[in-house]
């Protein structure tokens, strides 16, 4: 049974007039001290022994030792369960009826109004019970929280009459020992709503009725809200799953077909409302096939789960549909996910689902026309707009027998080759709003590897990783993880990475070319030259340098900074000096280097964090002439030590 929230129980105990409930059972009360006293109805009482304490909202009998709150009084007097007493007090039914002072051990006459009328036929009884479940859902915060967690909006709850079975239906039905109760319970048992034991078949579950446009109910699906419970998560009414979920979808010539109802509602809530379900990852029942053909459905997007059962089911369903001339496309979620889990993980679902619909793989149009190219899809076009991407790129999963003409037509499409653009220390490639940032490209010169740092960013979502772009396994790993982090489809990312690889190779080749021109020479004006010579020829040059170092914020390293500075000045000599700055970790080596370099013009210094063994040979013969080459860490220059010498 669904638990009663503590705040609801406290509200009943706090706001219900206990004395009024006791008096409504025929017990006369009169004041005595701070209590109200009367004859206890639970035993032969000649002297008043029942004490009601309004301040504490409790009652007790000093003779029979019975005690409790208002719920327990109704439970004991009316002969009902705790939940039944709670429902009576909640609905105000605890104050109705003819006052009596005769408590019963167990009530057989319902004290709450029955939601099902005795003269209702099967369909009317189903509708009345489902309407009751729908109203109960509105009062169950746990069930509403579960639907919110799954992304099912209030609009869908109302449109599809979603309900919750909280096991209170039996409290409102007459017992079997009465003719009306026996007939009513027998009917509900035959419909599958009750079991032979009298328990509700879908108890503890959110229920999703399958309702035809005529109002006829085909089946009902129940989903347990407690995934860790002992009961099955998924349960239907006994018998075959009849009816078509969301029959309004057939008004469109293109529909989305899901495995389960919650997956279908996920698409519906995301704005793709021409969606229905096959109830399982199996072949479609003839009733559904006939309905699709009668509605002249032209294209079906098969959005089954991305697991072994879902893949096999999608293949079988596609064969069924294409045999009847219906075009099929496969919506490919990341491995292990279904429509709902994907939409919940990758938000907003309006865009994440649109991306997958836009990239759906084409399966074919049927046996006769399997080699014909896919026709334009209005649903895919809508998805492209929602996803804010370019026109649909259809990946055709066609059989090997595809004609040469179709293959030539596909390969003849010209695609502009993207180019990396240098932005600071990184290279950028932008494809339809997807930004790829490449770091460390210069370190790959002279090697067979393409070891880079790659970041993909789209909007607020991103994925950052280090990989060797020349290795297939590492590219696949990046694509899989990036798909999880950004919500983009793996097939789309695979195309992007292929184009990125070509762009990186092209940029690497450009970097490897020798420089053909010397960097522009900075020429001083006559005034600047005069000022520089005056400063240089003035006495005590070293002393003035020390003052300049202190003014720049360099304290305690005057000798070291002076030595590094003079080594930098020696770049103009035929045999310049080389300096290695050594110290314990975090002692300020980098700070010392950066401070010294700041005293030289930017065009006179080149700084690297690391170098490969061949990188210096690609810089050209004049690129380092009269310039300072600064390498941050000694380890970064190990491979280039021979070239440096």
C-alpha positions in Angstrom: 0.0 0.0 0.0 1.2 3.5 -0.8 2.5 5.2 2.4 0.5 8.1 3.8 2.8 11.1 4.0 3.7 12.2 7.5 2.6 15.7 6.9 -0.9 14.5 5.8 -1.3 12.4 9.0 -0.2 15.3 11.1 -2.7 17.6 9.4 -5.5 15.1 10.1 -4.6 14.8 13.7 -4.0 18.5 14.2 -7.1 19.9 12.4 -9.8 17.3 13.1 -12.1 18.1 16.0 -11.6 14.9 18.1 -14.6 15.8 20.4 -16.9 16.3 17.4 -15.9 12.9 16.0 -16.6 11.2 19.3 -19.9 12.9 19.7 -20.9 11.9 16.1 -20.7 8.3 17.3 -23.4 9.0 19.9 -21.0 9.5 22.9 -22.2 12.4 25.2 -19.3 14.4 26.6 -19.2 17.0 29.4 -16.3 19.1 30.7 -14.3 17.9 33.7 -11.2 19.9 34.5 -9.2 20.2 31.2 -10.9 17.1 29.7 -14.2 16.1 28.3 -15.5 12.9 29.8 -18.2 10.4 28.8 -19.2 6.7 28.8 -16.6 4.6 27.0 -18.3 2.8 24.0 -15.8 0.0 24.0 -17.0 -1.8 27.1 -19.9 -1.9 29.6 -19.4 1.4 31.3 -21.7 2.6 34.1 -19.5 5.5 35.2 -17.9 8.0 32.7 -14.4 6.6 32.1 -13.7 8.0 28.6 -11.5 11.1 28.7 -11.0 13.3 25.7 -8.1 15.9 26.0 -8.6 18.5 23.2 -5.3 20.2 23.9 -3.4 17.0 23.2 -5.8 15.7 20.6 -5.9 12.3 22.4 -8.5 10.1 24.1 -8.1 7.4 26.8 -10.3 5.1 28.8 -9.2 4.7 32.4 -11.1 1.4 32.7 -10.3 -0.6 29.6 -7.0 1.2 29.0 -7.9 1.9 25.4 -6.1 5.0 24.1 -5.1 6.8 20.8 -5.7 9.7 18.5 -8.6 10.6 16.3 -7.7 8.1 13.5 -7.4 5.3 16.0 -10.8 6.2 17.5 -12.5 5.9 14.2 -10.6 2.8 13.3 -11.7 1.1 16.6 -15.3 2.3 16.6 -16.1 1.9 12.9 -14.3 -1.5 12.6 -12.1 -0.3 9.7 -8.4 -0.3 8.9 -6.1 2.6 9.7 -6.0 3.6 6.1 -9.8 3.4 5.9 -10.1 5.6 8.9 -7.7 8.1 7.5 -9.7 8.3 4.2 -12.9 8.8 6.2 -11.5 11.7 8.1 -9.8 13.1 5.1 -13.0 13.1 3.1 -15.3 14.3 5.9 -17.2 11.0 5.9 -16.4 10.4 9.5 -19.0 12.9 10.5 -21.9 11.5 8.4 -24.5 8.9 9.2 -26.9 8.3 12.1 -25.3 8.7 15.5 -25.0 5.4 17.3 -23.1 4.2 20.4 -22.6 0.6 19.1 -19.0 0.1 17.9 -18.4 -2.8 15.5 -15.6 -5.3 15.2 -15.4 -5.1 11.4 -17.5 -3.0 9.0 -19.0 -4.6 5.9 -20.8 -1.5 4.6 -18.5 1.1 2.9 -18.6 4.4 4.6 -17.0 6.1 1.5 -18.8 6.6 -1.8 -18.1 3.9 -4.4 -16.5 5.2 -7.6 -18.2 2.5 -9.7 -22.0 2.3 -10.1 -23.8 -1.0 -9.9 -25.4 -0.7 -13.3 -22.2 0.2 -15.2 -21.2 -2.1 -18.1 -17.6 -3.3 -18.6 -16.3 -0.2 -20.4 -18.2 2.2 -18.1 -16.8 0.4 -15.1 -13.2 0.6 -16.5 -13.6 4.3 -17.1 -15.0 4.9 -13.7 -12.2 3.1 -12.0 -9.5 4.8 -14.1 -11.1 8.2 -13.4 -10.8 7.3 -9.7 -7.2 6.4 -10.1 -6.6 9.7 -12.0 -8.0 11.6 -9.0 -5.9 9.6 -6.6 -2.7 10.5 -8.5 -3.3 14.2 -7.8 -3.3 13.5 -4.1 -0.1 11.3 -4.0 3.1 13.3 -3.9 5.3 10.3 -4.3 3.7 9.3 -7.6 3.7 12.9 -8.8 7.4 13.2 -7.9 8.2 10.0 -9.9 6.5 11.3 -13.0 8.3 14.6 -12.6 11.6 12.7 -12.3 10.8 10.9 -15.6 10.0 14.2 -17.3 6.2 13.5 -17.7 4.5 16.9 -17.6 1.1 17.8 -16.1 -0.3 18.3 -19.6 0.4 14.7 -20.4 -1.1 13.5 -17.1 -4.4 15.2 -18.0 -4.4 14.3 -21.7 -3.8 10.6 -21.1 -5.7 10.2 -17.9 -2.7 8.9 -16.0 -3.5 7.6 -12.5 -2.2 5.9 -9.4 -3.4 2.8 -7.6 -3.0 3.5 -3.9 -5.0 0.5 -2.8 -8.0 2.6 -1.6 -10.5 1.3 -4.2 -11.4 -1.7 -2.0 -12.3 0.6 0.9 -15.1 2.1 -1.2 -16.6 -1.1 -2.5 -19.2 -3.2 -0.7 -18.0 -6.5 0.7 -18.7 -9.8 -1.0 -21.2 -10.8 1.7 -23.6 -8.3 0.1 -25.2 -8.9 -3.3 -24.2 -5.5 -4.7 -20.6 -6.0 -3.5 -20.3 -9.5 -4.9 -21.6 -8.5 -8.4 -19.4 -5.4 -8.5 -16.2 -7.2 -7.4 -16.9 -10.1 -9.7 -17.1 -7.6 -12.7 -13.9 -5.9 -11.7 -12.1 -9.2 -11.3 -13.2 -10.3 -14.8 -11.9 -7.0 -16.2 -8.5 -7.7 -14.5 -8.6 -4.7 -12.1 -9.0 -7.0 -9.1 -7.4 -10.3 -8.4 -9.2 -13.4 -7.0 -7.8 -12.4 -3.6 -9.6 -9.1 -3.8 -6.4 -7.1 -4.1 -6.0 -4.5 -6.9 -4.0 -6.0 -9.8 -2.0 -2.8 -10.4 -1.6 -1.8 -6.8 1.3 0.5 -6.0 1.7 1.5 -9.7 1.2 4.5 -11.9 -1.3 3.5 -14.5 -1.4 4.5 -18.2 -4.7 3.6 -19.9 -4.8 3.0 -23.7 -7.8 4.9 -24.8 -9.2 4.9 -28.4 -10.6 8.1 -30.0 -14.0 6.6 -29.4 -13.3 6.4 -25.7 -13.0 2.6 -25.6 -10.3 1.3 -23.3 -8.0 -1.4 -24.8 -5.5 -2.1 -22.0 -3.9 -0.5 -19.0 -0.1 -0.4 -18.3 1.2 -0.1 -14.7 4.7 1.1 -13.7 5.9 0.6 -10.1 7.2 3.8 -8.6 9.5 1.8 -6.3 12.2 0.3 -8.5 13.6 -1.5 -5.5 10.3 -3.2 -4.6 9.6 -6.9 -4.7 6.9 -6.5 -7.4 7.4 -6.4 -11.1 8.2 -3.0 -12.5 6.0 -3.4 -15.6 2.5 -4.9 -15.5 -0.5 -4.8 -17.9 -4.0 -5.9 -17.3 -4.3 -9.7 -17.9 -4.8 -10.7 -21.6 -3.4 -9.3 -24.8 -2.4 -5.6 -25.1 -5.2 -4.3 -27.2 -5.7 -0.8 -28.6 -3.4 1.8 -30.0 -1.8 4.2 -27.6 -2.2 7.9 -28.6 -4.4 7.2 -31.7 -4.1 10.9 -32.6 -0.6 10.1 -33.9 -2.1 8.4 -36.9 -3.3 11.7 -38.3 0.3 12.3 -39.4 1.9 10.3 -42.3 5.1 10.1 -40.2 5.1 8.6 -36.7 7.6 7.7 -34.0 7.3 4.1 -32.7 8.7 3.4 -29.1 9.0 0.3 -27.1 7.1 1.5 -24.0 4.5 4.0 -23.1 6.8 6.2 -20.9 9.2 6.5 -23.8 6.3 7.6 -26.1 5.2 10.1 -23.5 8.8 11.4 -23.4 8.6 12.3 -27.1 5.1 13.7 -26.7 6.2 16.0 -23.9 9.1 17.2 -26.0 6.8 18.4 -28.7 6.9 15.3 -31.0 3.3 14.3 -30.4 2.8 11.9 -33.4 4.2 9.0 -31.3 2.9 5.7 -30.3 4.2 2.4 -28.8 4.4 -1.3 -29.7 4.3 -2.2 -25.9 7.5 -4.4 -26.3 10.6 -5.0 -28.5 8.8 -7.6 -30.6 7.0 -7.8 -33.9 3.9 -5.6 -34.1 0.5 -7.2 -33.6 -1.8 -7.4 -36.7 -4.2 -4.8 -35.1 -1.4 -2.2 -35.1 -0.2 -3.0 -38.6 -3.7 -2.8 -40.0 -4.1 0.6 -38.2 -0.9 2.0 -39.7 -1.9 0.9 -43.2 -5.4 2.2 -42.9 -4.1 5.5 -41.8 -1.7 5.6 -44.8 1.4 6.1 -42.6 4.3 6.7 -44.9 7.3 6.8 -42.6 8.0 5.2 -39.2 10.9 6.3 -36.9 11.7 3.2 -34.8 12.8 4.5 -31.4 13.4 1.2 -29.5 15.8 0.9 -26.7 19.5 0.8 -27.6 20.2 -2.7 -26.3 20.3 -6.2 -27.7 16.6 -6.8 -27.4 15.8 -3.3 -28.8 18.1 -3.8 -31.8 16.7 -7.2 -32.6 13.1 -5.9 -32.2 13.8 -2.8 -34.4 15.1 -5.1 -37.1 12.0 -7.4 -36.9 9.6 -4.5 -36.9 11.4 -2.7 -39.8 11.1 -5.9 -41.8 7.3 -6.1 -41.1 6.8 -2.5 -42.1 8.9 -2.4 -45.2 7.2 -5.6 -46.4 4.1 -3.4 -46.5 5.8 -0.6 -48.3 6.3 1.7 -45.2 9.7 3.5 -45.0 11.6 3.1 -41.8 14.4 5.0 -40.0 16.1 3.9 -36.8 16.6 6.4 -33.9 19.9 5.5 -32.4 20.3 6.3 -28.7 23.6 5.9 -26.9 24.2 2.2 -26.0 22.2 1.1 -23.0 19.7 4.0 -23.1 16.1 4.4 -24.1 14.2 7.5 -25.0 13.3 8.5 -21.4 16.7 7.8 -19.8 18.4 9.7 -22.6 16.0 12.7 -22.4 16.3 12.9 -18.6 20.1 12.7 -18.8 20.6 15.1 -21.7 18.5 18.3 -21.3 16.6 20.0 -22.7 14.8 17.0 -24.2 13.3 19.1 -26.9 16.8 19.6 -28.4 18.4 16.3 -27.4 15.6 14.1 -28.9 15.5 16.4 -32.0 19.2 15.8 -32.6 18.6 12.0 -32.7 15.5 12.3 -34.9 17.5 14.5 -37.3 20.3 11.9 -37.4 18.0 8.8 -37.6 19.5 6.0 -39.8 17.6 5.2 -42.9 16.6 1.5 -43.1 14.8 1.4 -46.4 11.4 1.7 -48.1 10.5 -1.9 -48.6 11.6 -4.9 -50.6 10.7 -3.4 -53.9 12.3 -0.1 -53.4 15.1 -0.8 -51.0 17.6 0.9 -53.2 15.7 4.1 -53.5 17.1 7.1 -51.6 15.2 8.3 -48.6 12.4 10.7 -49.2 12.3 14.1 -47.5 10.8 14.0 -44.0 8.8 16.8 -42.4 9.4 15.3 -39.0 13.2 15.3 -39.6 13.0 18.8 -40.8 11.1 19.9 -37.7 13.7 18.1 -35.6 16.5 19.9 -37.4 14.9 23.3 -36.5 14.3 22.2 -32.9 17.9 21.0 -32.6 19.2 24.2 -34.2 21.4 22.2 -36.6 21.8 22.1 -40.4 19.6 20.2 -42.7 19.1 16.5 -41.9 22.1 14.3 -42.7 20.6 10.8 -43.3 22.9 7.9 -42.7 21.6 5.1 -44.9 21.9 1.6 -43.5 21.3 0.0 -46.9 22.1 -3.6 -47.8 25.2 -4.6 -49.8 23.1 -4.9 -52.9 22.7 -1.1 -53.2 23.1 0.0 -56.8 26.3 1.5 -58.1 24.3 4.5 -59.3 23.0 5.3 -55.8 26.5 4.9 -54.4 28.0 7.2 -57.0 25.2 9.7 -56.3 26.0 9.6 -52.6 29.8 10.0 -53.0 29.4 12.8 -55.6 28.2 15.2 -53.0 30.9 17.8 -52.5 31.7 18.7 -48.9 33.8 21.7 -48.1 36.9 20.8 -46.1 37.0 22.5 -42.7 40.1 24.4 -41.7 41.6 24.8 -38.2 42.0 28.4 -37.1 44.8 29.5 -34.7 43.4 31.3 -31.6 46.2 32.0 -29.1 47.8 28.7 -28.1 44.9 26.6 -29.4 43.4 25.7 -32.8 39.7 25.9 -33.3 37.3 24.1 -35.6 33.6 25.1 -35.6 31.0 22.8 -37.2 27.3 24.0 -36.9 27.8 25.4 -33.5 30.0 22.6 -32.2 33.4 24.0 -31.3 36.4 21.7 -31.3 39.5 23.1 -29.6 42.9 21.4 -30.3 45.8 21.9 -27.9 49.4 20.7 -28.2 49.5 20.4 -32.0 53.0 21.9 -32.2 54.3 19.1 -30.1 53.3 16.5 -32.7 55.8 17.9 -35.3 58.4 15.4 -36.3 56.5 12.4 -34.8 54.1 9.8 -36.2 51.6 10.5 -33.5 48.8 13.1 -33.2 48.8 13.3 -29.4 46.6 16.3 -28.6 44.3 17.8 -26.1 40.8 18.0 -27.6 37.8 19.8 -26.2 34.3 19.7 -27.7 31.9 22.4 -26.5 28.3 23.0 -27.5 26.4 25.6 -25.5 27.0 24.9 -21.8 28.0 21.3 -22.3 31.5 20.2 -23.1 33.9 17.2 -23.0 37.7 17.5 -22.6 40.2 14.6 -23.1 43.7 13.8 -24.3 44.0 11.4 -27.1 46.1 10.3 -30.1 43.9 11.3 -33.0 45.8 8.8 -35.2 44.6 5.8 -33.2 41.1 4.4 -34.0 40.5 3.1 -30.5 41.2 6.5 -28.8 39.0 8.3 -31.4 36.1 5.8 -30.5 36.6 6.4 -26.8 36.4 10.2 -27.3 33.3 9.9 -29.4 31.5 7.6 -26.9 32.4 9.8 -23.9 31.6 13.0 -25.7 28.2 11.7 -26.7 27.4 11.0 -23.0 28.6 14.4 -21.8 27.1 16.6 -24.6 24.0 14.6 -25.6 25.1 14.7 -29.3 24.6 11.5 -31.3 27.6 9.3 -31.7 27.2 9.1 -35.5 27.2 12.9 -35.8 30.4 13.0 -33.6 32.0 10.3 -35.7 31.6 12.5 -38.8 32.9 15.5 -37.0 36.0 13.7 -35.8 36.7 12.4 -39.3 36.7 16.0 -40.6 38.7 17.2 -37.6 41.4 14.5 -38.4 41.8 15.8 -41.9 42.0 19.4 -40.7 44.6 18.5 -38.0 46.7 16.7 -40.5 46.5 19.7 -42.9 47.5 22.2 -40.0 50.3 19.9 -39.0 51.7 19.9 -42.5 51.5 23.7 -42.6 53.4 24.0 -39.3 56.1 21.7 -40.5 56.9 23.8 -43.5 60.1 26.0 -43.1 59.5 29.6 -42.6 59.9 31.6 -45.8 60.2 35.0 -44.4 61.9 36.7 -41.4 59.7 38.2 -38.8 59.2 41.9 -39.4 61.9 44.1 -37.9 60.8 46.7 -35.4 62.4 50.1 -36.2 62.8 52.7 -33.5 62.0 56.3 -34.1 64.8 58.9 -33.9 63.5 60.1 -30.5 63.2 56.5 -29.1 66.7 55.7 -30.3 68.2 58.9 -28.7 66.5 58.1 -25.4 67.7 54.5 -25.5 71.3 55.5 -26.1 71.2 58.2 -23.4 70.0 55.6 -20.9 72.6 53.1 -22.1 75.6 55.5 -21.9 74.7 57.0 -18.5 77.0 55.8 -15.5 76.2 52.8 -13.2 74.2 50.8 -15.8 74.0 47.8 -13.5 72.8 49.9 -10.6 70.0 51.4 -12.6 69.1 47.9 -13.8 68.8 46.7 -10.2 66.5 49.7 -9.5 64.4 48.8 -12.5 64.1 45.2 -11.3 62.9 46.3 -7.9 60.4 48.7 -9.5 59.1 45.7 -11.5 58.4 43.8 -8.2 61.4 41.5 -8.2 62.8 41.2 -4.7 65.5 39.0 -3.3 66.6 37.7 -6.7 68.7 40.7 -7.9 71.8 38.7 -8.8 69.9 35.9 -10.6 67.7 38.2 -12.5 70.7 40.3 -13.6 72.5 37.2 -14.8 69.5 36.0 -16.8 69.0 39.5 -18.2 72.6 39.8 -19.4 72.3 36.3 -21.0 69.3 37.6 -22.8 71.2 40.6 -24.0 73.9 38.3 -25.3 71.5 37.1 -28.0 73.0 40.0 -30.1 76.6 38.5 -29.9 78.1 36.0 -32.2 78.4 33.5 -29.4 75.3 34.1 -27.1 75.1 32.7 -23.6 72.9 29.9 -22.4 71.4 29.8 -18.8 69.8 27.0 -16.9 67.8 28.1 -13.8 67.7 25.4 -11.2 66.0 25.3 -7.9 63.7 23.1 -5.7 60.1 22.7 -6.8 57.9 25.7 -6.4 60.9 28.0 -5.6 60.1 30.5 -8.3 62.0 29.4 -11.4 59.1 30.2 -13.8 58.6 33.6 -12.1 62.2 34.5 -12.5 62.2 33.5 -16.2 59.0 35.4 -16.9 60.2 38.5 -15.1 63.5 38.6 -17.1 61.7 38.0 -20.4 59.4 40.9 -19.7 62.3 43.3 -20.1 62.8 42.3 -23.8 60.5 43.2 -26.7 57.9 40.5 -27.6 59.3 40.0 -31.1 62.7 39.1 -29.6 61.6 36.1 -27.5 60.2 32.7 -28.2 58.8 30.6 -25.3 57.8 26.9 -25.3 56.7 24.5 -22.6 58.4 21.6 -24.4 60.0 20.6 -27.7 60.3 17.5 -29.8 63.6 16.2 -31.2 62.9 17.5 -34.7 60.9 20.7 -34.0 63.9 23.1 -34.2 64.7 21.8 -37.7 61.3 23.0 -38.9 61.7 26.5 -37.7 64.0 27.6 -40.6 67.5 28.9 -40.5 66.8 32.5 -39.5 63.8 32.2 -37.2 65.9 32.1 -34.0 68.6 34.5 -35.1 69.3 37.1 -32.3 66.3 35.8 -30.4 65.8 34.4 -26.9 64.6 30.8 -26.9 63.0 30.0 -23.5 61.9 26.5 -22.5 59.9 26.3 -19.3 61.0 22.9 -18.0 64.3 21.1 -18.5 62.4 17.9 -19.2 60.7 19.7 -22.0 64.0 20.2 -23.8 65.4 16.7 -23.4 64.4 15.5 -26.8 65.7 18.6 -28.4 69.1 18.7 -26.6 71.1 17.6 -29.6 69.4 20.2 -31.9 70.0 22.9 -29.3 73.7 22.1 -29.2 
